[in-house]
Amino acid sequence: MHLRTIVLGPPAVTRGAKCLTLLLLIATAQCGGSSNPGGGSSTDGGGSSPAATFVGKFQATFSSTATIVTPPNVPVQSYTDTAVITVTAQDAQNITMVWQVGTNPPSGTLTFATSGNSATASGLATGGACFMGVLTNGNQQTTCATMATAQIDGDKLTQQQSGTVMGTTPQNVSYSGTYTGTWTGTRIP
């Protein structure tokens, strides 16, 4: 494979920022925080509880933007990816979501309190339970949500989140910043 460098942006952009702009395509995959990374019980005991409506596996697509603060002068980055989101019920009201992006092990657990067909994260990551892995674009990244919500409509899951990212590109350029993104998924058998 041959890489061709195309220089974008004004001349004031640093060489590192140019490389980052072209190669980064920040993947703000997912993250979260829960002391139970494997999720809760796969049953909630109620069958028709708010938590039960979310339970299952979802083939999902992520669409996000990131604002990179280090290195400086990097334009806003857009990124898309795919994952399987597994949702388990901890009890009748609380669910846990965990993401498997590419060949990474499941990572990035979030715990949500449900209310009807909506859910709000109740255990947000600030460290060890964030998503960590290699993204589709080759970046080694840690992604931590600081806000997350979810909605379920039959077999359709929508999960919004925002938070922090930090990582290294395949060209060994380190970066950090913030992101916002949405996962949209369909329940799979």
mmCIF file of the C-alpha atoms, coordinates in Angstrom:
data_MODEL
# 
_entry.id   MODEL 
# 
loop_
_atom_site.group_PDB 
_atom_site.id 
_atom_site.type_symbol 
_atom_site.label_atom_id 
_atom_site.label_alt_id 
_atom_site.label_comp_id 
_atom_site.label_asym_id 
_atom_site.label_entity_id 
_atom_site.label_seq_id 
_atom_site.pdbx_PDB_ins_code 
_atom_site.Cartn_x 
_atom_site.Cartn_y 
_atom_site.Cartn_z 
_atom_site.occupancy 
_atom_site.B_iso_or_equiv 
_atom_site.pdbx_formal_charge 
_atom_site.auth_seq_id 
_atom_site.auth_comp_id 
_atom_site.auth_asym_id 
_atom_site.auth_atom_id 
_atom_site.pdbx_PDB_model_num 
ATOM 1   C CA . MET A 1 1   ? 0.000   0.000   0.000  1.00 0.00 ? 1   MET A CA 1 
ATOM 2   C CA . HIS A 1 2   ? 1.286   3.451   -0.889 1.00 0.00 ? 2   HIS A CA 1 
ATOM 3   C CA . LEU A 1 3   ? 0.314   6.556   1.045  1.00 0.00 ? 3   LEU A CA 1 
ATOM 4   C CA . ARG A 1 4   ? 0.064   9.838   -0.764 1.00 0.00 ? 4   ARG A CA 1 
ATOM 5   C CA . THR A 1 5   ? 0.204   13.011  1.290  1.00 0.00 ? 5   THR A CA 1 
ATOM 6   C CA . ILE A 1 6   ? -2.152  15.783  0.291  1.00 0.00 ? 6   ILE A CA 1 
ATOM 7   C CA . VAL A 1 7   ? -1.683  19.083  2.070  1.00 0.00 ? 7   VAL A CA 1 
ATOM 8   C CA . LEU A 1 8   ? -4.954  20.715  3.104  1.00 0.00 ? 8   LEU A CA 1 
ATOM 9   C CA . GLY A 1 9   ? -5.552  23.898  5.012  1.00 0.00 ? 9   GLY A CA 1 
ATOM 10  C CA . PRO A 1 10  ? -3.831  27.241  5.326  1.00 0.00 ? 10  PRO A CA 1 
ATOM 11  C CA . PRO A 1 11  ? -0.026  27.490  5.390  1.00 0.00 ? 11  PRO A CA 1 
ATOM 12  C CA . ALA A 1 12  ? -0.149  28.368  9.106  1.00 0.00 ? 12  ALA A CA 1 
ATOM 13  C CA . VAL A 1 13  ? -1.156  24.783  9.969  1.00 0.00 ? 13  VAL A CA 1 
ATOM 14  C CA . THR A 1 14  ? 1.792   22.867  11.392 1.00 0.00 ? 14  THR A CA 1 
ATOM 15  C CA . ARG A 1 15  ? 3.201   19.759  9.710  1.00 0.00 ? 15  ARG A CA 1 
ATOM 16  C CA . GLY A 1 16  ? 2.022   17.594  12.600 1.00 0.00 ? 16  GLY A CA 1 
ATOM 17  C CA . ALA A 1 17  ? -1.476  19.044  12.362 1.00 0.00 ? 17  ALA A CA 1 
ATOM 18  C CA . LYS A 1 18  ? -1.538  18.394  8.601  1.00 0.00 ? 18  LYS A CA 1 
ATOM 19  C CA . CYS A 1 19  ? -0.587  14.763  9.134  1.00 0.00 ? 19  CYS A CA 1 
ATOM 20  C CA . LEU A 1 20  ? -3.126  14.474  11.891 1.00 0.00 ? 20  LEU A CA 1 
ATOM 21  C CA . THR A 1 21  ? -5.816  16.070  9.747  1.00 0.00 ? 21  THR A CA 1 
ATOM 22  C CA . LEU A 1 22  ? -5.221  13.640  6.906  1.00 0.00 ? 22  LEU A CA 1 
ATOM 23  C CA . LEU A 1 23  ? -4.633  10.529  8.955  1.00 0.00 ? 23  LEU A CA 1 
ATOM 24  C CA . LEU A 1 24  ? -6.596  10.960  12.132 1.00 0.00 ? 24  LEU A CA 1 
ATOM 25  C CA . LEU A 1 25  ? -10.248 10.811  11.229 1.00 0.00 ? 25  LEU A CA 1 
ATOM 26  C CA . ILE A 1 26  ? -10.879 10.548  14.917 1.00 0.00 ? 26  ILE A CA 1 
ATOM 27  C CA . ALA A 1 27  ? -12.824 7.555   15.946 1.00 0.00 ? 27  ALA A CA 1 
ATOM 28  C CA . THR A 1 28  ? -14.779 8.399   18.949 1.00 0.00 ? 28  THR A CA 1 
ATOM 29  C CA . ALA A 1 29  ? -15.970 4.941   19.189 1.00 0.00 ? 29  ALA A CA 1 
ATOM 30  C CA . GLN A 1 30  ? -17.467 4.586   22.572 1.00 0.00 ? 30  GLN A CA 1 
ATOM 31  C CA . CYS A 1 31  ? -16.801 4.496   26.191 1.00 0.00 ? 31  CYS A CA 1 
ATOM 32  C CA . GLY A 1 32  ? -18.260 4.475   29.558 1.00 0.00 ? 32  GLY A CA 1 
ATOM 33  C CA . GLY A 1 33  ? -17.785 3.504   33.089 1.00 0.00 ? 33  GLY A CA 1 
ATOM 34  C CA . SER A 1 34  ? -19.109 0.667   35.095 1.00 0.00 ? 34  SER A CA 1 
ATOM 35  C CA . SER A 1 35  ? -17.523 -1.582  37.617 1.00 0.00 ? 35  SER A CA 1 
ATOM 36  C CA . ASN A 1 36  ? -19.247 -4.453  35.830 1.00 0.00 ? 36  ASN A CA 1 
ATOM 37  C CA . PRO A 1 37  ? -17.732 -4.530  32.333 1.00 0.00 ? 37  PRO A CA 1 
ATOM 38  C CA . GLY A 1 38  ? -19.457 -7.802  31.465 1.00 0.00 ? 38  GLY A CA 1 
ATOM 39  C CA . GLY A 1 39  ? -22.873 -6.294  32.044 1.00 0.00 ? 39  GLY A CA 1 
ATOM 40  C CA . GLY A 1 40  ? -25.617 -7.369  34.333 1.00 0.00 ? 40  GLY A CA 1 
ATOM 41  C CA . SER A 1 41  ? -28.024 -10.232 34.249 1.00 0.00 ? 41  SER A CA 1 
ATOM 42  C CA . SER A 1 42  ? -29.361 -11.061 30.803 1.00 0.00 ? 42  SER A CA 1 
ATOM 43  C CA . THR A 1 43  ? -32.830 -11.203 32.303 1.00 0.00 ? 43  THR A CA 1 
ATOM 44  C CA . ASP A 1 44  ? -34.535 -8.575  34.373 1.00 0.00 ? 44  ASP A CA 1 
ATOM 45  C CA . GLY A 1 45  ? -37.097 -10.753 36.047 1.00 0.00 ? 45  GLY A CA 1 
ATOM 46  C CA . GLY A 1 46  ? -39.961 -8.670  34.680 1.00 0.00 ? 46  GLY A CA 1 
ATOM 47  C CA . GLY A 1 47  ? -40.020 -9.456  30.971 1.00 0.00 ? 47  GLY A CA 1 
ATOM 48  C CA . SER A 1 48  ? -41.880 -6.249  30.138 1.00 0.00 ? 48  SER A CA 1 
ATOM 49  C CA . SER A 1 49  ? -39.934 -3.817  32.311 1.00 0.00 ? 49  SER A CA 1 
ATOM 50  C CA . PRO A 1 50  ? -38.305 -0.693  30.872 1.00 0.00 ? 50  PRO A CA 1 
ATOM 51  C CA . ALA A 1 51  ? -34.920 -2.465  30.986 1.00 0.00 ? 51  ALA A CA 1 
ATOM 52  C CA . ALA A 1 52  ? -36.259 -5.509  29.132 1.00 0.00 ? 52  ALA A CA 1 
ATOM 53  C CA . THR A 1 53  ? -37.199 -3.394  26.095 1.00 0.00 ? 53  THR A CA 1 
ATOM 54  C CA . PHE A 1 54  ? -33.496 -2.567  25.562 1.00 0.00 ? 54  PHE A CA 1 
ATOM 55  C CA . VAL A 1 55  ? -32.006 -6.061  26.066 1.00 0.00 ? 55  VAL A CA 1 
ATOM 56  C CA . GLY A 1 56  ? -30.283 -7.629  23.050 1.00 0.00 ? 56  GLY A CA 1 
ATOM 57  C CA . LYS A 1 57  ? -27.448 -7.285  20.558 1.00 0.00 ? 57  LYS A CA 1 
ATOM 58  C CA . PHE A 1 58  ? -27.458 -4.478  18.029 1.00 0.00 ? 58  PHE A CA 1 
ATOM 59  C CA . GLN A 1 59  ? -25.430 -4.125  14.829 1.00 0.00 ? 59  GLN A CA 1 
ATOM 60  C CA . ALA A 1 60  ? -24.670 -0.412  14.950 1.00 0.00 ? 60  ALA A CA 1 
ATOM 61  C CA . THR A 1 61  ? -23.046 2.411   13.008 1.00 0.00 ? 61  THR A CA 1 
ATOM 62  C CA . PHE A 1 62  ? -21.342 5.380   14.660 1.00 0.00 ? 62  PHE A CA 1 
ATOM 63  C CA . SER A 1 63  ? -21.200 8.907   13.267 1.00 0.00 ? 63  SER A CA 1 
ATOM 64  C CA . SER A 1 64  ? -19.183 11.500  15.175 1.00 0.00 ? 64  SER A CA 1 
ATOM 65  C CA . THR A 1 65  ? -17.182 14.686  15.157 1.00 0.00 ? 65  THR A CA 1 
ATOM 66  C CA . ALA A 1 66  ? -14.195 15.518  17.309 1.00 0.00 ? 66  ALA A CA 1 
ATOM 67  C CA . THR A 1 67  ? -12.501 18.754  18.259 1.00 0.00 ? 67  THR A CA 1 
ATOM 68  C CA . ILE A 1 68  ? -8.781  18.106  18.665 1.00 0.00 ? 68  ILE A CA 1 
ATOM 69  C CA . VAL A 1 69  ? -7.003  20.408  21.115 1.00 0.00 ? 69  VAL A CA 1 
ATOM 70  C CA . THR A 1 70  ? -3.574  18.733  21.033 1.00 0.00 ? 70  THR A CA 1 
ATOM 71  C CA . PRO A 1 71  ? -1.862  19.214  18.645 1.00 0.00 ? 71  PRO A CA 1 
ATOM 72  C CA . PRO A 1 72  ? -3.271  22.687  17.939 1.00 0.00 ? 72  PRO A CA 1 
ATOM 73  C CA . ASN A 1 73  ? -4.772  23.901  14.652 1.00 0.00 ? 73  ASN A CA 1 
ATOM 74  C CA . VAL A 1 74  ? -6.425  20.609  13.670 1.00 0.00 ? 74  VAL A CA 1 
ATOM 75  C CA . PRO A 1 75  ? -9.785  21.131  11.929 1.00 0.00 ? 75  PRO A CA 1 
ATOM 76  C CA . VAL A 1 76  ? -12.870 19.400  13.329 1.00 0.00 ? 76  VAL A CA 1 
ATOM 77  C CA . GLN A 1 77  ? -12.646 15.697  12.502 1.00 0.00 ? 77  GLN A CA 1 
ATOM 78  C CA . SER A 1 78  ? -15.504 13.466  11.298 1.00 0.00 ? 78  SER A CA 1 
ATOM 79  C CA . TYR A 1 79  ? -15.494 9.718   11.846 1.00 0.00 ? 79  TYR A CA 1 
ATOM 80  C CA . THR A 1 80  ? -17.734 6.701   11.283 1.00 0.00 ? 80  THR A CA 1 
ATOM 81  C CA . ASP A 1 81  ? -17.356 3.121   12.469 1.00 0.00 ? 81  ASP A CA 1 
ATOM 82  C CA . THR A 1 82  ? -19.374 0.001   13.213 1.00 0.00 ? 82  THR A CA 1 
ATOM 83  C CA . ALA A 1 83  ? -19.748 -2.201  16.271 1.00 0.00 ? 83  ALA A CA 1 
ATOM 84  C CA . VAL A 1 84  ? -21.950 -4.719  17.982 1.00 0.00 ? 84  VAL A CA 1 
ATOM 85  C CA . ILE A 1 85  ? -23.572 -3.197  21.071 1.00 0.00 ? 85  ILE A CA 1 
ATOM 86  C CA . THR A 1 86  ? -24.653 -5.734  23.673 1.00 0.00 ? 86  THR A CA 1 
ATOM 87  C CA . VAL A 1 87  ? -27.318 -4.561  26.121 1.00 0.00 ? 87  VAL A CA 1 
ATOM 88  C CA . THR A 1 88  ? -28.042 -6.511  29.302 1.00 0.00 ? 88  THR A CA 1 
ATOM 89  C CA . ALA A 1 89  ? -30.429 -5.769  32.143 1.00 0.00 ? 89  ALA A CA 1 
ATOM 90  C CA . GLN A 1 90  ? -29.030 -5.373  35.628 1.00 0.00 ? 90  GLN A CA 1 
ATOM 91  C CA . ASP A 1 91  ? -32.558 -5.259  37.050 1.00 0.00 ? 91  ASP A CA 1 
ATOM 92  C CA . ALA A 1 92  ? -35.989 -3.963  35.946 1.00 0.00 ? 92  ALA A CA 1 
ATOM 93  C CA . GLN A 1 93  ? -34.766 -0.349  35.603 1.00 0.00 ? 93  GLN A CA 1 
ATOM 94  C CA . ASN A 1 94  ? -31.023 -0.452  34.790 1.00 0.00 ? 94  ASN A CA 1 
ATOM 95  C CA . ILE A 1 95  ? -29.149 -1.647  31.730 1.00 0.00 ? 95  ILE A CA 1 
ATOM 96  C CA . THR A 1 96  ? -25.507 -1.999  30.755 1.00 0.00 ? 96  THR A CA 1 
ATOM 97  C CA . MET A 1 97  ? -24.189 -1.435  27.223 1.00 0.00 ? 97  MET A CA 1 
ATOM 98  C CA . VAL A 1 98  ? -20.829 -2.679  25.997 1.00 0.00 ? 98  VAL A CA 1 
ATOM 99  C CA . TRP A 1 99  ? -19.333 -2.133  22.527 1.00 0.00 ? 99  TRP A CA 1 
ATOM 100 C CA . GLN A 1 100 ? -17.248 -4.455  20.378 1.00 0.00 ? 100 GLN A CA 1 
ATOM 101 C CA . VAL A 1 101 ? -15.546 -2.422  17.659 1.00 0.00 ? 101 VAL A CA 1 
ATOM 102 C CA . GLY A 1 102 ? -13.740 -4.439  14.988 1.00 0.00 ? 102 GLY A CA 1 
ATOM 103 C CA . THR A 1 103 ? -11.534 -7.187  16.385 1.00 0.00 ? 103 THR A CA 1 
ATOM 104 C CA . ASN A 1 104 ? -11.132 -5.470  19.775 1.00 0.00 ? 104 ASN A CA 1 
ATOM 105 C CA . PRO A 1 105 ? -12.485 -7.268  22.817 1.00 0.00 ? 105 PRO A CA 1 
ATOM 106 C CA . PRO A 1 106 ? -15.734 -5.799  24.183 1.00 0.00 ? 106 PRO A CA 1 
ATOM 107 C CA . SER A 1 107 ? -14.914 -2.481  25.821 1.00 0.00 ? 107 SER A CA 1 
ATOM 108 C CA . GLY A 1 108 ? -16.431 0.837   26.843 1.00 0.00 ? 108 GLY A CA 1 
ATOM 109 C CA . THR A 1 109 ? -19.135 -0.159  29.288 1.00 0.00 ? 109 THR A CA 1 
ATOM 110 C CA . LEU A 1 110 ? -21.894 2.314   30.198 1.00 0.00 ? 110 LEU A CA 1 
ATOM 111 C CA . THR A 1 111 ? -24.656 1.800   32.759 1.00 0.00 ? 111 THR A CA 1 
ATOM 112 C CA . PHE A 1 112 ? -28.025 3.459   32.066 1.00 0.00 ? 112 PHE A CA 1 
ATOM 113 C CA . ALA A 1 113 ? -31.164 4.074   34.133 1.00 0.00 ? 113 ALA A CA 1 
ATOM 114 C CA . THR A 1 114 ? -34.224 3.467   31.941 1.00 0.00 ? 114 THR A CA 1 
ATOM 115 C CA . SER A 1 115 ? -37.539 5.274   31.877 1.00 0.00 ? 115 SER A CA 1 
ATOM 116 C CA . GLY A 1 116 ? -39.965 3.958   29.293 1.00 0.00 ? 116 GLY A CA 1 
ATOM 117 C CA . ASN A 1 117 ? -38.138 3.858   25.948 1.00 0.00 ? 117 ASN A CA 1 
ATOM 118 C CA . SER A 1 118 ? -35.380 6.289   27.065 1.00 0.00 ? 118 SER A CA 1 
ATOM 119 C CA . ALA A 1 119 ? -32.258 5.822   29.148 1.00 0.00 ? 119 ALA A CA 1 
ATOM 120 C CA . THR A 1 120 ? -29.659 8.095   30.730 1.00 0.00 ? 120 THR A CA 1 
ATOM 121 C CA . ALA A 1 121 ? -26.163 6.977   31.664 1.00 0.00 ? 121 ALA A CA 1 
ATOM 122 C CA . SER A 1 122 ? -25.659 6.674   35.383 1.00 0.00 ? 122 SER A CA 1 
ATOM 123 C CA . GLY A 1 123 ? -22.061 5.419   35.436 1.00 0.00 ? 123 GLY A CA 1 
ATOM 124 C CA . LEU A 1 124 ? -19.854 7.595   33.251 1.00 0.00 ? 124 LEU A CA 1 
ATOM 125 C CA . ALA A 1 125 ? -16.203 6.788   32.696 1.00 0.00 ? 125 ALA A CA 1 
ATOM 126 C CA . THR A 1 126 ? -13.313 8.849   33.882 1.00 0.00 ? 126 THR A CA 1 
ATOM 127 C CA . GLY A 1 127 ? -10.627 6.218   33.501 1.00 0.00 ? 127 GLY A CA 1 
ATOM 128 C CA . GLY A 1 128 ? -10.320 2.443   33.502 1.00 0.00 ? 128 GLY A CA 1 
ATOM 129 C CA . ALA A 1 129 ? -13.681 1.477   31.988 1.00 0.00 ? 129 ALA A CA 1 
ATOM 130 C CA . CYS A 1 130 ? -13.402 3.716   28.920 1.00 0.00 ? 130 CYS A CA 1 
ATOM 131 C CA . PHE A 1 131 ? -13.238 2.220   25.429 1.00 0.00 ? 131 PHE A CA 1 
ATOM 132 C CA . MET A 1 132 ? -9.656  1.297   24.583 1.00 0.00 ? 132 MET A CA 1 
ATOM 133 C CA . GLY A 1 133 ? -8.593  -0.272  21.324 1.00 0.00 ? 133 GLY A CA 1 
ATOM 134 C CA . VAL A 1 134 ? -7.433  0.009   17.746 1.00 0.00 ? 134 VAL A CA 1 
ATOM 135 C CA . LEU A 1 135 ? -9.937  1.726   15.488 1.00 0.00 ? 135 LEU A CA 1 
ATOM 136 C CA . THR A 1 136 ? -10.768 1.016   11.863 1.00 0.00 ? 136 THR A CA 1 
ATOM 137 C CA . ASN A 1 137 ? -8.496  3.902   10.798 1.00 0.00 ? 137 ASN A CA 1 
ATOM 138 C CA . GLY A 1 138 ? -5.548  2.338   12.676 1.00 0.00 ? 138 GLY A CA 1 
ATOM 139 C CA . ASN A 1 139 ? -5.521  4.780   15.597 1.00 0.00 ? 139 ASN A CA 1 
ATOM 140 C CA . GLN A 1 140 ? -4.876  3.398   19.086 1.00 0.00 ? 140 GLN A CA 1 
ATOM 141 C CA . GLN A 1 141 ? -7.467  5.313   21.103 1.00 0.00 ? 141 GLN A CA 1 
ATOM 142 C CA . THR A 1 142 ? -9.082  5.723   24.515 1.00 0.00 ? 142 THR A CA 1 
ATOM 143 C CA . THR A 1 143 ? -12.575 7.210   24.430 1.00 0.00 ? 143 THR A CA 1 
ATOM 144 C CA . CYS A 1 144 ? -14.446 8.234   27.592 1.00 0.00 ? 144 CYS A CA 1 
ATOM 145 C CA . ALA A 1 145 ? -18.072 9.373   27.668 1.00 0.00 ? 145 ALA A CA 1 
ATOM 146 C CA . THR A 1 146 ? -19.017 12.179  30.021 1.00 0.00 ? 146 THR A CA 1 
ATOM 147 C CA . MET A 1 147 ? -22.660 12.285  28.844 1.00 0.00 ? 147 MET A CA 1 
ATOM 148 C CA . ALA A 1 148 ? -24.787 9.561   27.263 1.00 0.00 ? 148 ALA A CA 1 
ATOM 149 C CA . THR A 1 149 ? -28.437 8.854   26.509 1.00 0.00 ? 149 THR A CA 1 
ATOM 150 C CA . ALA A 1 150 ? -30.271 6.126   24.606 1.00 0.00 ? 150 ALA A CA 1 
ATOM 151 C CA . GLN A 1 151 ? -33.680 5.512   23.043 1.00 0.00 ? 151 GLN A CA 1 
ATOM 152 C CA . ILE A 1 152 ? -35.280 2.286   21.854 1.00 0.00 ? 152 ILE A CA 1 
ATOM 153 C CA . ASP A 1 153 ? -38.030 2.028   19.233 1.00 0.00 ? 153 ASP A CA 1 
ATOM 154 C CA . GLY A 1 154 ? -38.877 -1.635  18.671 1.00 0.00 ? 154 GLY A CA 1 
ATOM 155 C CA . ASP A 1 155 ? -35.676 -3.140  17.262 1.00 0.00 ? 155 ASP A CA 1 
ATOM 156 C CA . LYS A 1 156 ? -33.999 0.244   16.637 1.00 0.00 ? 156 LYS A CA 1 
ATOM 157 C CA . LEU A 1 157 ? -31.501 1.592   19.177 1.00 0.00 ? 157 LEU A CA 1 
ATOM 158 C CA . THR A 1 158 ? -30.183 5.166   19.113 1.00 0.00 ? 158 THR A CA 1 
ATOM 159 C CA . GLN A 1 159 ? -27.414 6.029   21.557 1.00 0.00 ? 159 GLN A CA 1 
ATOM 160 C CA . GLN A 1 160 ? -25.930 9.551   21.815 1.00 0.00 ? 160 GLN A CA 1 
ATOM 161 C CA . GLN A 1 161 ? -22.742 10.361  23.699 1.00 0.00 ? 161 GLN A CA 1 
ATOM 162 C CA . SER A 1 162 ? -20.065 12.984  24.164 1.00 0.00 ? 162 SER A CA 1 
ATOM 163 C CA . GLY A 1 163 ? -16.793 13.006  26.043 1.00 0.00 ? 163 GLY A CA 1 
ATOM 164 C CA . THR A 1 164 ? -13.024 12.903  25.637 1.00 0.00 ? 164 THR A CA 1 
ATOM 165 C CA . VAL A 1 165 ? -10.606 11.153  23.274 1.00 0.00 ? 165 VAL A CA 1 
ATOM 166 C CA . MET A 1 166 ? -6.877  10.614  23.290 1.00 0.00 ? 166 MET A CA 1 
ATOM 167 C CA . GLY A 1 167 ? -4.690  8.413   21.190 1.00 0.00 ? 167 GLY A CA 1 
ATOM 168 C CA . THR A 1 168 ? -1.945  7.926   18.667 1.00 0.00 ? 168 THR A CA 1 
ATOM 169 C CA . THR A 1 169 ? -2.189  7.635   14.875 1.00 0.00 ? 169 THR A CA 1 
ATOM 170 C CA . PRO A 1 170 ? -0.357  4.894   12.950 1.00 0.00 ? 170 PRO A CA 1 
ATOM 171 C CA . GLN A 1 171 ? 2.228   7.619   12.132 1.00 0.00 ? 171 GLN A CA 1 
ATOM 172 C CA . ASN A 1 172 ? 2.860   8.018   15.889 1.00 0.00 ? 172 ASN A CA 1 
ATOM 173 C CA . VAL A 1 173 ? 1.163   11.443  16.152 1.00 0.00 ? 173 VAL A CA 1 
ATOM 174 C CA . SER A 1 174 ? -0.434  11.837  19.599 1.00 0.00 ? 174 SER A CA 1 
ATOM 175 C CA . TYR A 1 175 ? -3.739  13.677  19.928 1.00 0.00 ? 175 TYR A CA 1 
ATOM 176 C CA . SER A 1 176 ? -6.427  14.560  22.470 1.00 0.00 ? 176 SER A CA 1 
ATOM 177 C CA . GLY A 1 177 ? -9.733  16.391  22.433 1.00 0.00 ? 177 GLY A CA 1 
ATOM 178 C CA . THR A 1 178 ? -13.479 16.077  22.816 1.00 0.00 ? 178 THR A CA 1 
ATOM 179 C CA . TYR A 1 179 ? -16.169 14.370  20.740 1.00 0.00 ? 179 TYR A CA 1 
ATOM 180 C CA . THR A 1 180 ? -19.879 14.001  20.199 1.00 0.00 ? 180 THR A CA 1 
ATOM 181 C CA . GLY A 1 181 ? -21.507 11.172  18.305 1.00 0.00 ? 181 GLY A CA 1 
ATOM 182 C CA . THR A 1 182 ? -24.482 8.890   17.742 1.00 0.00 ? 182 THR A CA 1 
ATOM 183 C CA . TRP A 1 183 ? -24.725 5.118   17.436 1.00 0.00 ? 183 TRP A CA 1 
ATOM 184 C CA . THR A 1 184 ? -27.715 3.810   15.475 1.00 0.00 ? 184 THR A CA 1 
ATOM 185 C CA . GLY A 1 185 ? -28.336 0.079   15.571 1.00 0.00 ? 185 GLY A CA 1 
ATOM 186 C CA . THR A 1 186 ? -30.737 -2.704  14.694 1.00 0.00 ? 186 THR A CA 1 
ATOM 187 C CA . ARG A 1 187 ? -31.354 -5.670  17.000 1.00 0.00 ? 187 ARG A CA 1 
ATOM 188 C CA . ILE A 1 188 ? -29.784 -8.897  15.707 1.00 0.00 ? 188 ILE A CA 1 
ATOM 189 C CA . PRO A 1 189 ? -30.425 -12.530 16.735 1.00 0.00 ? 189 PRO A CA 1 
# 
